[in-house]
């Protein structure tokens, strides 16, 4: 009877230990600059590089061949599925922002905020 109990307990322990091995932990991976819609809404055409850097931080990519372009990339992944991906490119002329392109763009001001003065 004790042998049967030990065998059953051993089998149960083995199943529990192997069950823990089958579940693979996949951590969340976050790369690049965190760029939120609120941050992008603060950006305006005509701002200087210094002002943009204050709002968004240092760009992930400053291309040596295109000095007038800053690229911000953000990617978050959990397991095998991409949860969030953003790209933002800023173009400058004479140290002033002239163009914004990418997945995230500043929201246009509504008429209610313009006429509320």
RALIN-V590083 format. One record per helix or strand. SS is the DSSP state (h for helix, s for strand). FROM is the first residue (numbers start at 1). TO is the last residue. If there is no record, write none. Layout:
{{SS,FROM,TO} {SS,FROM,TO}}
This chain:
{{h,2,22} {s,28,32} {h,37,41} {s,48,48} {h,49,56} {s,61,62} {s,69,78} {s,81,93} {s,96,102} {h,111,114}}
